[in-house]
Structure formats: structure tokens, C-alpha cells
Amino acid sequence: MEKIQIAREIYLASVKIMKKILDLLGFKMDKRTSDFKYAKSQVMDYFYEELRKEFKTLVDKKIIKKCPCGTNLRKGFKKCICGGSGYINFNTKDNK
């Protein structure tokens, strides 16, 4: 049984929450307006920046490390052990 990949789980949960917030914004605002586009970019920037900070802390504490696939947070889900987060557990072998 493979251990849970902490960065993957944090990433996927955060993206799910971010998408729900964007859905709520879209429900109240016309998605074609500059106001919606600005709000969307602000929400996305905040979520990704906070994820980067959290992942840096987890890297510094040797809980996670960069995934050899080389993906970054804003690329979305990826069929990799990291799930698109770009990080894997520190003690995970570098094979996917």
C-alpha cells in the first residue's frame, strides 16, 4: 500500500476550494466582465502563492521535495505521483 502523498492531497483540496469560490463569483458576476476576470485572477494568485509558501515550509522541514516530473502548481492536474503539485513526500523514491 502506497503512502498518501501529502502535497498532492493539499494541492487537490486547495484547487477544489478555489474552483468553488470561482463558481460562486461566476454565479454573482458576469464571467465576461473585467470585474470578474480581475476577481478571478486575484483569487487564483492568492491560492497559488499561499500554496507555494506552504510547500516551501514543508520542503524546509524535509516533509516533501520537488517531484522529478518538473511540473509547477499552475499547470493543473497531472498523471504523476505528485498530481500536479510538483512535490512528493520526502522519503518517496524518485520513480513515478
C-alpha positions as CSV (number, residue, x, y, z in Angstrom):
1,M,0.0,0.0,0.0
2,E,1.4,3.3,-1.1
3,K,1.6,6.2,1.4
4,I,-0.6,9.2,0.9
5,Q,1.2,12.0,-0.9
6,I,0.7,15.0,1.3
7,A,1.5,17.7,-1.3
8,R,-0.9,16.1,-3.8
9,E,-3.7,16.0,-1.2
10,I,-3.1,19.6,-0.2
11,Y,-2.9,20.7,-3.8
12,L,-6.0,18.9,-5.0
13,A,-8.1,20.1,-2.0
14,S,-6.9,23.7,-2.4
15,V,-7.8,23.7,-6.1
16,K,-11.2,22.2,-5.4
17,I,-11.9,25.0,-2.9
18,M,-10.6,27.7,-5.3
19,K,-12.8,26.4,-8.1
20,K,-15.9,26.5,-5.8
21,I,-15.0,30.1,-4.9
22,L,-14.7,31.0,-8.6
23,D,-18.0,29.3,-9.3
24,L,-19.7,31.4,-6.6
25,L,-18.1,34.6,-8.1
26,G,-19.4,33.4,-11.5
27,F,-22.9,33.0,-10.1
28,K,-23.0,36.6,-8.9
29,M,-21.0,38.2,-11.7
30,D,-21.0,38.0,-15.5
31,K,-17.9,35.9,-16.4
32,R,-17.3,38.1,-19.4
33,T,-16.7,41.3,-17.4
34,S,-13.4,42.8,-16.5
35,D,-14.5,42.8,-12.8
36,F,-15.0,39.0,-12.9
37,K,-11.7,38.5,-14.7
38,Y,-9.9,40.7,-12.1
39,A,-11.5,38.9,-9.2
40,K,-10.7,35.5,-10.7
41,S,-7.0,36.5,-11.2
42,Q,-6.8,37.7,-7.6
43,V,-8.3,34.6,-6.1
44,M,-6.0,32.3,-8.2
45,D,-2.9,34.4,-7.4
46,Y,-3.7,34.2,-3.7
47,F,-4.3,30.5,-3.7
48,Y,-1.2,29.6,-5.7
49,E,1.1,32.0,-3.7
50,E,-0.1,30.6,-0.4
51,L,0.4,27.0,-1.7
52,R,3.9,27.9,-2.7
53,K,4.6,29.3,0.8
54,E,3.2,26.2,2.5
55,F,5.1,23.8,0.2
56,K,8.3,25.8,0.8
57,T,7.8,25.3,4.6
58,L,7.2,21.6,4.1
59,V,10.4,21.4,1.9
60,D,12.4,23.2,4.5
61,K,11.2,20.7,7.2
62,K,12.0,17.8,4.8
63,I,8.5,16.6,4.7
64,I,8.2,17.0,0.9
65,K,10.6,17.5,-2.0
66,K,10.4,18.6,-5.6
67,C,9.0,16.0,-7.9
68,P,11.3,14.9,-10.8
69,C,8.5,15.5,-13.3
70,G,9.2,19.2,-13.1
71,T,5.6,20.4,-13.1
72,N,4.5,23.6,-11.4
73,L,1.4,24.5,-9.4
74,R,-0.4,26.4,-12.1
75,K,-0.4,23.7,-14.7
76,G,-3.3,21.7,-13.2
77,F,-3.7,18.0,-12.5
78,K,-1.1,15.7,-13.9
79,K,-1.0,11.9,-14.0
80,C,2.0,11.7,-11.8
81,I,2.5,10.7,-8.2
82,C,2.6,14.5,-7.4
83,G,-0.8,15.0,-9.0
84,G,0.3,18.3,-10.5
85,S,1.6,19.9,-7.2
86,G,5.2,19.5,-8.2
87,Y,6.1,17.9,-4.9
88,I,6.3,14.4,-3.4
89,N,6.9,13.1,0.1
90,F,10.5,13.5,1.2
91,N,11.0,9.8,1.6
92,T,9.5,8.8,-1.8
93,K,11.8,7.2,-4.3
94,D,12.1,9.4,-7.4
95,N,10.4,6.8,-9.7
96,K,6.8,7.5,-10.7
